[in-house]
Amino acid sequence: KVIGVLGSGLLNPYPKENVELFYEIINKGKGFFLSEHLPNDPVKKSTLATRNRISSALSIGNVFIEGSAKSGIRYQLKYAKEQNKPIVVLKPKEDNPNVAIPNQLITKEKNCFIIESIDDIAPIAKKLIEINKKKENLNSINKQKKLSDFK
């Protein structure tokens, strides 16, 4: 299933080029969309940044393909780090000018997964699922400990 997070209201999907896809996903039962905005709210730069907070929180990992130093991708990266989410980077082609953030992640992030070829995707996805399961187990244990404090 698809879970889409909008930076606009649900009655004002953005970008407009993807409106058909938006309705196909809904009408064919392929998934749903979330928004923390009023139904007719337009998209703004600030709403796109806050949308990234939600999409990062829902993910088992954040994949970065391209982004210049001033692009909105920096918000996704900020939230991924704050939420302690795994970071995955597609190793950029050297001739692509929009790879400042992926290049920065590859050189500076210690716990970054790097996709160099299509063969890397399945093992990395498996690792992300394992990491997520460990986090879920720790959260469950912590909740049990907190509950036992009340006994």
Disulfide bonds with the S-S distance in Angstrom:
none
